[in-house]
């Protein structure tokens, strides 16, 4: 019984440490998945390689937005959204930003 509680305490502490800065995600799994599913459909007649590269560029642009806005989000929202954005092994900055914006907007509605 003591071990799970200690593990939980350590994990929650690590989550807040990680949430101090924008995490670095391995974008290959999510962009490979998007490419295999038919790509981004942003531009017709693109090859799978071009779709993959477009996905990486798009995700990195969103990471840039996150870097600029990171301190405006609550630490608890950052920690929760990092967990949500990385669930299932396909981390995405798009998911992370969307989660953070929704959490921010929800807390504004509750004021």
N, C-alpha and C positions, 0 to 999 in steps of 0.2 A: 504493500500500500504506500509506503514512503517513496519508493522509486518513481511511480507515476507522478506523484505530486511534485517531486523534485524536478523531474523531466519537464513537466508542464511549466514550472516556474522558470526554468532555464530557457525553454522555447519562447515564452512570452518576452523574456528579457532580450533574447536575440532578435525577435521581431521588431522591437522598438529600436535596437541598435541599427538594424538593417534599414529601418524607415527614416533614419537621419539623413540619408541622401538617396538620390534616384538610383535604383538598383540597375545592374547590368544584366540584361537578359540574353540568352542564346536564342536568337530569332530564327535560326535555321529550321527547327521543327514546325513552327507556325507558318512560316513562309513556304516551306515545302508542301505543307498541307493545303495551303491556299492555291498554290500552283497546280497541285494534283487534282484539285476540285474544279479546275477550270480558270484559275487566275483571278485577277482583280476586276476584269472587264472594264478597265479604265480606257484602254485603247485597243481597238480591234487589230487583229493580225499580228499579235505579239507572240514570240516564241516562249516556251516554258522558262528558259533562262532569263529572258527580259522580264517576264512576270515576277520571277523570283527576285531579281534585282530591284524592280519597282517596289515590291513588298518591303524589302530591306530598307530602301531609301525612305519610304513612307513611315515605317516604324521609327527610323532614326530621326526623322523630322519631328515626330510626335515626342520622342525622348527629349529633343531640344526644347519643346514647349514645356515639358514636365520640369526640366532643369530650371527654367525661368519662373515657373509657378509653384515649385515644390514647397517653399516655406509658407505659402498661403493656405495650405491644407493642414488640417488637424493631424497631429502625430498618430492618434488612434485610427483615424481614417486611412492614413498612409499605410500603417501596419496591416489593417484589415484588407485593404485593396491590393496590397502586394500579394497577400495570400490568395485572394480571389483571382488575380491576374496570372498567377503561376500554377494554379490548380490544374491537374491533368497533364502537366509537363509541357504545355505549349504556351509559354510566357509571351505576353503581348503588351507593348506600351499603349496601344490603342485601348485595350481592355482596362489597363491601369488608369489612364486618363479619364475614361468614361466613368469608371467606378468612383474616382475621386470627385469628379464634377457632380455626379448624382448624390454622393454623400454630402457635399457642400450645399447643394440646392435643397436637399431634404432637411438639413439642419436650419436653413433659412426659413423654410416653411413652418417649422416648429417654434419659431421665436414669437 
